[in-house]
Amino acid sequence: MPHSHLPPGLKGYLLFKLSKLQHQPIEYLGGMWREYGDLVRLPIMPGLSLNLAIHPDHAEHILSTHQERYRKPD
């Protein structure tokens, strides 16, 4: 069952694309932004994902306005 409430993101796991991310991080993440938009889901490995918030409004929402809705890893 697809998770329609999740932001769009890359197919497969970022774990297998680390070389691209390590050698050209700005270009790689910029490509994610161009392809998927201002909010991108980056699956790291099974059971672990990051959400990349590009737009300043998203960052403000997550870090300031509604920080209680988001958890940080321990």
C-alpha positions as CSV (number, residue, x, y, z in Angstrom):
1,M,0.0,0.0,0.0
2,P,1.6,3.3,-1.0
3,H,2.0,6.0,1.6
4,S,0.4,9.0,0.0
5,H,1.2,11.3,3.0
6,L,4.9,10.9,2.4
7,P,6.9,13.4,0.2
8,P,8.1,12.1,-3.1
9,G,11.6,10.7,-3.2
10,L,14.2,8.6,-4.9
11,K,13.6,4.9,-5.7
12,G,15.9,2.6,-3.9
13,Y,18.1,3.4,-0.9
14,L,20.5,6.2,-0.5
15,L,22.9,3.8,1.2
16,F,23.7,2.4,-2.3
17,K,24.3,5.9,-3.7
18,L,26.7,7.2,-1.1
19,S,29.6,7.5,-3.6
20,K,27.6,10.1,-5.6
21,L,26.6,11.9,-2.4
22,Q,30.1,12.0,-1.0
23,H,31.9,13.2,-4.1
24,Q,29.3,15.8,-5.4
25,P,26.9,16.5,-2.5
26,I,25.6,19.9,-3.8
27,E,25.0,18.5,-7.3
28,Y,23.4,15.3,-6.0
29,L,21.0,17.0,-3.6
30,G,20.3,19.7,-6.2
31,G,19.3,17.0,-8.6
32,M,16.9,15.6,-6.0
33,W,15.4,19.1,-5.6
34,R,15.0,19.5,-9.4
35,E,13.4,16.1,-9.8
36,Y,11.2,15.9,-6.7
37,G,10.6,19.5,-5.5
38,D,11.0,21.4,-2.2
39,L,10.4,18.4,0.1
40,V,12.2,15.1,-0.7
41,R,12.1,11.8,1.0
42,L,15.5,10.0,1.0
43,P,15.2,6.4,2.1
44,I,18.6,5.5,3.7
45,M,18.0,1.8,4.3
46,P,15.0,-0.3,5.2
47,G,13.2,1.4,8.1
48,L,15.2,4.6,8.0
49,S,14.5,7.7,5.9
50,L,15.5,11.4,5.9
51,N,13.3,14.2,4.7
52,L,15.1,16.9,2.9
53,A,13.4,20.3,3.3
54,I,14.6,22.7,0.7
55,H,12.2,25.6,0.9
56,P,12.7,28.1,3.8
57,D,9.0,27.8,4.8
58,H,9.4,24.1,5.3
59,A,12.5,24.6,7.4
60,E,10.7,27.2,9.5
61,H,7.7,24.8,9.9
62,I,9.9,21.9,11.1
63,L,12.5,23.8,13.2
64,S,10.4,26.6,14.7
65,T,6.7,26.8,14.2
66,H,5.8,23.1,14.8
67,Q,9.0,21.6,16.2
68,E,6.9,19.5,18.7
69,R,5.6,17.4,15.7
70,Y,9.0,16.2,14.7
71,R,11.4,14.0,16.5
72,K,15.2,14.0,16.3
73,P,17.2,10.8,16.4
74,D,18.7,10.0,19.8
